Every structure is written in structure tokens, then in C-alpha cells.
Amino acid sequence: MNLAFNIAAVIAVVCTIMVVTRYNIMHALLYLVTSFMAVAVIFFTYGAPFIAALELIVYAGAIMVLMVFVIMMLNLGGESAGEEKQWLSPRIWIFPALLSLVLLVELIWLIYSEDYVNNEQIKVVDTKEVALSLYGPYMLAVELSAMLLMAGIVGAYHLGRQRKKIVHRFLERSDR
């Protein structure tokens, strides 16, 4: 169990550093997804498989799709289409894919290991308990995070919106 935790923790730290240091946003998103998967494996090693599944579904799934839509909404024009093809070359995918493969092997090993199956510290939490806690003591945190996400989306929309430049006909420069 400690070995699995240490491997996932190292992968999470390395991927998080790569997210911060990448100039290209698509490369940073690849490492961010890998970091989320590593955090999910850490939750799994702690005996919280439901939170691990939520981490994968909510963060690695939904939030990343939302970020890709925001990037698409910030359409930078036809020139950037060629650059975007270069961003996603196979050379870029290799390192995050290898780290994801390590996490997948680690997760499969954890699921079938005797230590995890016979662990008495694992408490099964059903969705009703999670929902009651989200709408109970943690309702303020849920509402604040929802408003923060909405503010981010609205801000990205206003930054990405391109206005058509209108110049009055008398103010236009003429070479006559």
C-alpha cells in the first residue's frame, strides 16, 4: 500500500509541476488530467474508492471537458489551427500516457491485492450519504465553488469575444 501511495504521489507532484511550467495550455491540460488520475489513485489507496471515482468523473472528466470548451470558445483564428496540430503531436502524448499507464497498472494491482480487499479500515459510503453531506454541512462550499466556476466561464467568454471594429466613414483615413 505504501509503495502504491508513493508512486501515485510522485506522479501527482511531477504532473503538477509540469502543469505549472508548460507554456502551451494543451500540454498543461494533459498533465493536469494525469495529475487528477494520480490523486484519484491516492484516494483509492486511502480506502475511499467512491471519492476516487468522483475525482475521475468530476475533475478528470467534466472539468477538463469544460476547459476544452473554453479554449475552443477563445478561437484565435485560422492561423492557430496549424499551430494546434503541432501541439498535439505524438511526442507530446508519450510522457503523460506512460504516467497514466503506470497509474492504471497500479490501480489494477490495488484492486486485486489481498491487502486492499481485506482492509477493515475501508468504510463503504453510498451516494445518499455523500448527497446529504453536500446539501448539509458543506452546502456553502458547494455553492461558492459553483459561483466561482460560473464567474470563470463568464470571464473567459468576455475575454474571448471578438468585437467588430466599427469606424465612422468620416473618420476613415483616405489617401485621396
GROMACS elastic network, one bead per residue, 0.5 to 0.9 nm:
[ bonds ]
;  ai    aj funct       b0    kb
    1     4     6  0.52039   500
    1     5     6  0.62197   500
    1     6     6  0.86415   500
    1    45     6  0.65164   500
    1    46     6  0.87420   500
    1   110     6  0.77795   500
    1   115     6  0.76064   500
    1   116     6  0.79611   500
    2     5     6  0.50142   500
    2     6     6  0.60386   500
    2     7     6  0.85716   500
    2    45     6  0.83367   500
    3     6     6  0.51008   500
    3     7     6  0.61585   500
    3     8     6  0.85890   500
    4     7     6  0.52544   500
    4     8     6  0.61785   500
    4     9     6  0.84715   500
    4    41     6  0.82920   500
    4    42     6  0.80419   500
    4    45     6  0.71965   500
    4   103     6  0.89857   500
    4   106     6  0.64977   500
    4   107     6  0.84182   500
    4   109     6  0.89447   500
    4   110     6  0.77810   500
    5     8     6  0.52287   500
    5     9     6  0.59502   500
    5    10     6  0.85622   500
    5    41     6  0.76800   500
    5    42     6  0.57550   500
    5    45     6  0.62675   500
    5    46     6  0.83873   500
    6     9     6  0.50198   500
    6    10     6  0.60890   500
    6    11     6  0.85363   500
    6    42     6  0.87099   500
    7    10     6  0.52534   500
    7    11     6  0.62270   500
    7    12     6  0.86081   500
    7    38     6  0.87477   500
    7   102     6  0.87152   500
    7   103     6  0.83052   500
    7   106     6  0.85026   500
    8    11     6  0.50826   500
    8    12     6  0.60491   500
    8    13     6  0.86316   500
    8    35     6  0.89411   500
    8    37     6  0.87198   500
    8    38     6  0.51061   500
    8    39     6  0.71077   500
    8    40     6  0.88276   500
    8    41     6  0.64103   500
    8    42     6  0.61628   500
    8   102     6  0.87760   500
    8   103     6  0.68434   500
    8   106     6  0.83249   500
    9    12     6  0.50038   500
    9    13     6  0.61746   500
    9    14     6  0.85631   500
    9    38     6  0.68642   500
    9    39     6  0.74107   500
    9    41     6  0.88331   500
    9    42     6  0.69832   500
   10    13     6  0.51800   500
   10    14     6  0.60620   500
   10    15     6  0.84526   500
   10    38     6  0.86849   500
   11    14     6  0.51448   500
   11    15     6  0.59562   500
   11    16     6  0.83832   500
   11    34     6  0.80889   500
   11    35     6  0.69735   500
   11    38     6  0.63406   500
   11    39     6  0.89612   500
   11    99     6  0.69336   500
   11   103     6  0.83961   500
   12    15     6  0.52353   500
   12    16     6  0.60044   500
   12    17     6  0.85782   500
   12    32     6  0.89416   500
   12    34     6  0.74451   500
   12    36     6  0.74702   500
   12    37     6  0.81064   500
   12    38     6  0.52182   500
   12    39     6  0.64073   500
   13    16     6  0.50999   500
   13    17     6  0.61784   500
   13    18     6  0.85837   500
   13    35     6  0.75406   500
   13    38     6  0.89991   500
   14    17     6  0.51928   500
   14    18     6  0.62189   500
   14    19     6  0.87077   500
   14    31     6  0.88181   500
   14    35     6  0.81483   500
   15    19     6  0.61375   500
   15    20     6  0.87404   500
   15    28     6  0.87594   500
   15    30     6  0.89160   500
   15    31     6  0.51587   500
   15    32     6  0.65985   500
   15    33     6  0.87320   500
   15    34     6  0.66028   500
   15    35     6  0.52852   500
   15    38     6  0.88206   500
   15    96     6  0.81075   500
   15    99     6  0.88108   500
   16    20     6  0.64288   500
   16    21     6  0.87099   500
   16    28     6  0.88074   500
   16    31     6  0.69682   500
   16    32     6  0.65867   500
   16    34     6  0.87653   500
   16    35     6  0.60959   500
   17    20     6  0.52405   500
   17    21     6  0.61742   500
   17    22     6  0.86027   500
   17    31     6  0.88298   500
   18    21     6  0.51216   500
   18    22     6  0.58789   500
   18    27     6  0.85875   500
   18    28     6  0.67482   500
   18    31     6  0.63979   500
   18    32     6  0.83026   500
   19    22     6  0.56628   500
   19    23     6  0.87740   500
   19    25     6  0.84863   500
   19    27     6  0.76032   500
   19    29     6  0.70288   500
   19    30     6  0.81711   500
   19    31     6  0.56564   500
   19    32     6  0.59509   500
   19    35     6  0.87070   500
   20    23     6  0.82764   500
   20    28     6  0.72046   500
   21    28     6  0.79770   500
   22    25     6  0.70511   500
   22    26     6  0.88732   500
   22    27     6  0.65120   500
   22    28     6  0.55413   500
   23    26     6  0.89530   500
   23    27     6  0.78791   500
   23    28     6  0.75726   500
   24    27     6  0.54933   500
   24    28     6  0.64257   500
   24    29     6  0.88620   500
   24    87     6  0.76073   500
   25    29     6  0.61338   500
   25    30     6  0.87384   500
   25    71     6  0.87542   500
   26    30     6  0.63799   500
   26    31     6  0.88476   500
   26    68     6  0.85832   500
   26    84     6  0.86569   500
   26    87     6  0.71243   500
   26    88     6  0.76977   500
   27    30     6  0.51761   500
   27    31     6  0.65282   500
   27    32     6  0.86245   500
   27    87     6  0.74268   500
   27    88     6  0.79352   500
   27    92     6  0.71755   500
   27    93     6  0.84289   500
   28    31     6  0.52348   500
   28    32     6  0.60530   500
   28    33     6  0.87356   500
   29    33     6  0.62003   500
   29    34     6  0.86197   500
   29    64     6  0.75041   500
   29    67     6  0.84427   500
   29    68     6  0.86474   500
   30    33     6  0.53599   500
   30    34     6  0.64719   500
   30    35     6  0.87213   500
   30    92     6  0.89556   500
   30    93     6  0.78273   500
   30    96     6  0.66191   500
   30    97     6  0.89188   500
   31    35     6  0.60546   500
   31    36     6  0.86216   500
   31    95     6  0.89533   500
   31    96     6  0.60944   500
   32    36     6  0.61980   500
   32    37     6  0.86301   500
   32    60     6  0.80776   500
   32    64     6  0.86101   500
   33    36     6  0.50822   500
   33    37     6  0.62974   500
   33    38     6  0.87035   500
   33    56     6  0.88255   500
   33    59     6  0.79377   500
   33    60     6  0.52635   500
   33    61     6  0.83830   500
   33    64     6  0.73585   500
   33    96     6  0.87603   500
   34    37     6  0.50464   500
   34    38     6  0.62375   500
   34    39     6  0.86930   500
   34    60     6  0.80995   500
   34    96     6  0.64052   500
   34    97     6  0.82426   500
   34    99     6  0.71260   500
   34   100     6  0.60491   500
   34   103     6  0.87204   500
   35    38     6  0.50421   500
   35    39     6  0.62706   500
   35    40     6  0.86316   500
   35    60     6  0.88050   500
   36    39     6  0.50777   500
   36    40     6  0.62158   500
   36    41     6  0.87493   500
   36    55     6  0.69600   500
   36    56     6  0.68778   500
   36    59     6  0.67577   500
   36    60     6  0.58734   500
   37    41     6  0.63383   500
   37    42     6  0.87001   500
   37    52     6  0.84840   500
   37    55     6  0.76555   500
   37    56     6  0.63128   500
   37    59     6  0.89608   500
   37    60     6  0.69576   500
   37   100     6  0.74791   500
   37   103     6  0.73991   500
   37   104     6  0.89508   500
   38    41     6  0.50771   500
   38    42     6  0.63149   500
   38    43     6  0.87560   500
   38    99     6  0.88840   500
   38   100     6  0.81070   500
   38   103     6  0.65712   500
   39    43     6  0.62990   500
   39    44     6  0.85994   500
   39    52     6  0.77092   500
   39    55     6  0.77105   500
   39    56     6  0.89175   500
   40    43     6  0.50539   500
   40    44     6  0.62210   500
   40    45     6  0.87178   500
   40    49     6  0.83280   500
   40    51     6  0.74976   500
   40    53     6  0.70608   500
   40    54     6  0.83178   500
   40    55     6  0.57052   500
   40    56     6  0.64348   500
   41    45     6  0.61988   500
   41    46     6  0.86668   500
   41    49     6  0.86836   500
   41    52     6  0.66074   500
   41   103     6  0.71628   500
   41   104     6  0.87984   500
   41   106     6  0.80540   500
   41   107     6  0.65061   500
   42    45     6  0.50895   500
   42    46     6  0.63781   500
   42    47     6  0.88669   500
   42    48     6  0.88671   500
   42    52     6  0.78702   500
   43    46     6  0.51215   500
   43    47     6  0.65680   500
   43    48     6  0.53918   500
   43    49     6  0.67116   500
   43    50     6  0.87042   500
   43    51     6  0.66286   500
   43    52     6  0.52851   500
   43    55     6  0.86768   500
   44    47     6  0.51815   500
   44    48     6  0.51346   500
   44    50     6  0.82065   500
   44    51     6  0.78181   500
   44    52     6  0.56617   500
   44    53     6  0.86328   500
   44   107     6  0.80435   500
   44   110     6  0.82997   500
   45    48     6  0.73231   500
   45    49     6  0.82388   500
   45   107     6  0.87752   500
   45   110     6  0.75523   500
   45   116     6  0.80062   500
   46    49     6  0.83663   500
   46   121     6  0.88842   500
   46   122     6  0.79885   500
   47    50     6  0.88905   500
   47   116     6  0.78621   500
   47   119     6  0.82251   500
   47   121     6  0.71204   500
   47   123     6  0.73806   500
   47   124     6  0.89002   500
   48    51     6  0.55223   500
   48    52     6  0.63234   500
   48    53     6  0.88446   500
   48   122     6  0.69463   500
   48   123     6  0.76157   500
   48   124     6  0.79783   500
   48   125     6  0.83497   500
   49    53     6  0.61587   500
   49    54     6  0.85876   500
   49   122     6  0.88613   500
   49   124     6  0.84146   500
   49   125     6  0.89420   500
   50    53     6  0.51239   500
   50    54     6  0.62146   500
   50    55     6  0.85593   500
   50   124     6  0.81200   500
   50   125     6  0.70559   500
   50   126     6  0.79557   500
   50   127     6  0.84734   500
   51    55     6  0.59766   500
   51    56     6  0.85916   500
   52    56     6  0.63564   500
   52    57     6  0.86721   500
   53    56     6  0.51609   500
   53    57     6  0.61041   500
   53    58     6  0.84058   500
   54    57     6  0.50153   500
   54    58     6  0.56116   500
   54    59     6  0.77145   500
   55    58     6  0.54991   500
   55    59     6  0.54192   500
   55    60     6  0.67927   500
   55    61     6  0.85686   500
   56    59     6  0.57199   500
   56    61     6  0.62135   500
   56    62     6  0.87916   500
   57    60     6  0.59710   500
   57    62     6  0.64777   500
   57    63     6  0.87912   500
   58    61     6  0.54531   500
   58    62     6  0.50166   500
   58    63     6  0.62616   500
   58    64     6  0.86480   500
   59    62     6  0.58237   500
   59    64     6  0.65705   500
   60    63     6  0.64183   500
   60    64     6  0.57514   500
   60    65     6  0.83232   500
   61    64     6  0.55711   500
   61    65     6  0.62444   500
   61    66     6  0.87140   500
   62    65     6  0.51780   500
   62    66     6  0.61684   500
   62    67     6  0.86700   500
   63    67     6  0.61767   500
   63    68     6  0.86566   500
   64    68     6  0.61883   500
   64    69     6  0.86028   500
   65    68     6  0.50633   500
   65    69     6  0.62212   500
   65    70     6  0.86594   500
   66    69     6  0.51063   500
   66    70     6  0.62783   500
   66    71     6  0.87085   500
   66   153     6  0.88073   500
   67    70     6  0.50194   500
   67    71     6  0.62100   500
   67    72     6  0.85662   500
   68    71     6  0.50344   500
   68    72     6  0.61354   500
   68    73     6  0.85098   500
   69    73     6  0.60017   500
   69    74     6  0.86299   500
   70    74     6  0.63315   500
   70   153     6  0.72102   500
   70   156     6  0.67143   500
   70   157     6  0.76129   500
   70   160     6  0.87857   500
   71    74     6  0.51510   500
   71    75     6  0.70492   500
   71   156     6  0.86373   500
   71   160     6  0.89412   500
   72    75     6  0.54380   500
   72    76     6  0.86381   500
   73    76     6  0.88015   500
   73   156     6  0.81635   500
   73   157     6  0.71004   500
   73   160     6  0.66567   500
   73   161     6  0.83086   500
   74    77     6  0.89957   500
   74   156     6  0.75191   500
   74   157     6  0.74210   500
   74   159     6  0.76846   500
   74   161     6  0.73136   500
   75    78     6  0.85906   500
   75    80     6  0.83824   500
   75   160     6  0.72000   500
   75   161     6  0.89019   500
   76    79     6  0.76141   500
   76    80     6  0.61236   500
   76    81     6  0.83951   500
   76   160     6  0.83153   500
   77    80     6  0.58506   500
   77    81     6  0.72532   500
   78    81     6  0.54533   500
   78    82     6  0.77557   500
   79    82     6  0.62422   500
   79    83     6  0.72443   500
   80    84     6  0.60229   500
   80    85     6  0.87288   500
   81    84     6  0.50857   500
   81    85     6  0.65286   500
   81    86     6  0.89858   500
   82    85     6  0.53039   500
   82    86     6  0.67272   500
   82    87     6  0.89719   500
   83    86     6  0.51597   500
   83    87     6  0.63585   500
   84    88     6  0.66789   500
   85    88     6  0.56089   500
   85    89     6  0.68832   500
   86    89     6  0.54952   500
   87    92     6  0.74000   500
   88    91     6  0.80364   500
   88    92     6  0.62942   500
   88    93     6  0.72644   500
   89    92     6  0.56602   500
   89    93     6  0.70888   500
   90    93     6  0.51462   500
   90    94     6  0.64735   500
   91    94     6  0.56562   500
   91    95     6  0.80721   500
   92    95     6  0.69512   500
   92    96     6  0.79054   500
   93    96     6  0.57722   500
   93    97     6  0.58522   500
   93    98     6  0.85280   500
   94    97     6  0.51358   500
   94    98     6  0.60801   500
   94    99     6  0.86787   500
   95    98     6  0.51550   500
   95    99     6  0.62957   500
   95   100     6  0.86143   500
   96    99     6  0.50846   500
   96   100     6  0.60632   500
   96   101     6  0.85402   500
   97   101     6  0.60874   500
   97   102     6  0.86354   500
   98   102     6  0.62631   500
   98   103     6  0.86776   500
   99   102     6  0.50874   500
   99   103     6  0.63151   500
   99   104     6  0.86845   500
  100   103     6  0.50025   500
  100   104     6  0.61272   500
  100   105     6  0.86559   500
  101   105     6  0.61790   500
  101   106     6  0.84482   500
  102   105     6  0.52247   500
  102   106     6  0.60870   500
  102   107     6  0.85814   500
  103   107     6  0.60332   500
  103   108     6  0.86021   500
  104   107     6  0.50583   500
  104   108     6  0.61936   500
  104   109     6  0.85087   500
  105   108     6  0.51876   500
  105   109     6  0.60798   500
  105   110     6  0.85643   500
  106   109     6  0.50402   500
  106   110     6  0.61228   500
  106   111     6  0.86720   500
  107   110     6  0.50056   500
  107   111     6  0.61820   500
  107   112     6  0.87504   500
  108   111     6  0.51444   500
  108   112     6  0.63787   500
  108   113     6  0.85109   500
  109   112     6  0.54333   500
  109   113     6  0.59018   500
  110   113     6  0.51719   500
  110   114     6  0.83977   500
  110   115     6  0.81574   500
  110   116     6  0.63730   500
  110   117     6  0.86469   500
  111   114     6  0.84731   500
  111   116     6  0.67109   500
  111   117     6  0.72849   500
  112   115     6  0.87602   500
  112   116     6  0.75889   500
  112   117     6  0.73216   500
  113   116     6  0.57051   500
  113   117     6  0.65853   500
  113   118     6  0.88613   500
  114   117     6  0.52432   500
  114   118     6  0.60350   500
  114   119     6  0.82584   500
  115   118     6  0.55220   500
  115   119     6  0.58799   500
  116   119     6  0.51532   500
  116   120     6  0.87911   500
  116   122     6  0.84997   500
  117   120     6  0.85725   500
  118   122     6  0.89679   500
  119   122     6  0.61011   500
  120   123     6  0.77541   500
  125   128     6  0.82341   500
  125   129     6  0.65349   500
  125   130     6  0.73508   500
  126   129     6  0.56901   500
  126   130     6  0.67536   500
  126   131     6  0.89307   500
  127   130     6  0.50594   500
  127   131     6  0.60434   500
  127   132     6  0.85070   500
  128   131     6  0.50895   500
  128   132     6  0.60549   500
  128   133     6  0.85773   500
  129   132     6  0.51335   500
  129   133     6  0.62161   500
  129   134     6  0.86389   500
  130   133     6  0.52067   500
  130   134     6  0.61734   500
  130   135     6  0.86832   500
  131   134     6  0.50561   500
  131   135     6  0.61452   500
  131   136     6  0.81821   500
  132   135     6  0.52537   500
  132   136     6  0.56209   500
  132   137     6  0.83857   500
  133   137     6  0.57851   500
  133   138     6  0.60940   500
  133   139     6  0.77675   500
  134   137     6  0.67164   500
  134   139     6  0.53925   500
  134   140     6  0.88270   500
  134   141     6  0.84828   500
  134   142     6  0.69092   500
  135   138     6  0.63895   500
  135   140     6  0.86092   500
  135   142     6  0.81996   500
  136   139     6  0.55865   500
  136   140     6  0.88076   500
  137   140     6  0.77144   500
  137   141     6  0.88442   500
  138   141     6  0.54178   500
  138   142     6  0.64073   500
  138   143     6  0.88273   500
  139   142     6  0.51136   500
  139   143     6  0.61745   500
  139   144     6  0.86032   500
  140   143     6  0.51545   500
  140   144     6  0.61011   500
  140   145     6  0.85920   500
  141   144     6  0.51335   500
  141   145     6  0.61246   500
  141   146     6  0.85491   500
  142   145     6  0.52687   500
  142   146     6  0.61892   500
  142   147     6  0.87312   500
  143   146     6  0.50822   500
  143   147     6  0.62493   500
  143   148     6  0.86135   500
  144   147     6  0.51477   500
  144   148     6  0.61276   500
  144   149     6  0.86600   500
  145   149     6  0.61839   500
  145   150     6  0.86039   500
  146   149     6  0.51892   500
  146   150     6  0.62366   500
  146   151     6  0.86605   500
  147   150     6  0.50218   500
  147   151     6  0.60922   500
  147   152     6  0.85733   500
  148   151     6  0.51107   500
  148   152     6  0.62269   500
  148   153     6  0.87291   500
  149   152     6  0.50710   500
  149   153     6  0.63009   500
  149   154     6  0.87333   500
  150   153     6  0.51268   500
  150   154     6  0.62043   500
  150   155     6  0.84956   500
  151   154     6  0.51724   500
  151   155     6  0.59687   500
  151   156     6  0.84946   500
  152   155     6  0.50853   500
  152   156     6  0.60541   500
  152   157     6  0.85212   500
  153   156     6  0.51421   500
  153   157     6  0.61637   500
  153   158     6  0.87445   500
  154   157     6  0.50559   500
  154   158     6  0.63152   500
  154   159     6  0.86607   500
  155   158     6  0.52114   500
  155   159     6  0.61605   500
  155   160     6  0.85385   500
  156   159     6  0.50689   500
  156   160     6  0.59855   500
  156   161     6  0.84336   500
  157   160     6  0.51533   500
  157   161     6  0.59363   500
  158   161     6  0.52320   500
  158   162     6  0.85050   500
  159   162     6  0.81408   500
  163   166     6  0.88961   500
  167   170     6  0.83873   500
  167   171     6  0.66092   500
  167   172     6  0.65231   500
  168   171     6  0.52724   500
  168   172     6  0.64659   500
  169   172     6  0.53557   500
  169   173     6  0.87196   500
  170   173     6  0.80669   500
  171   174     6  0.89833   500
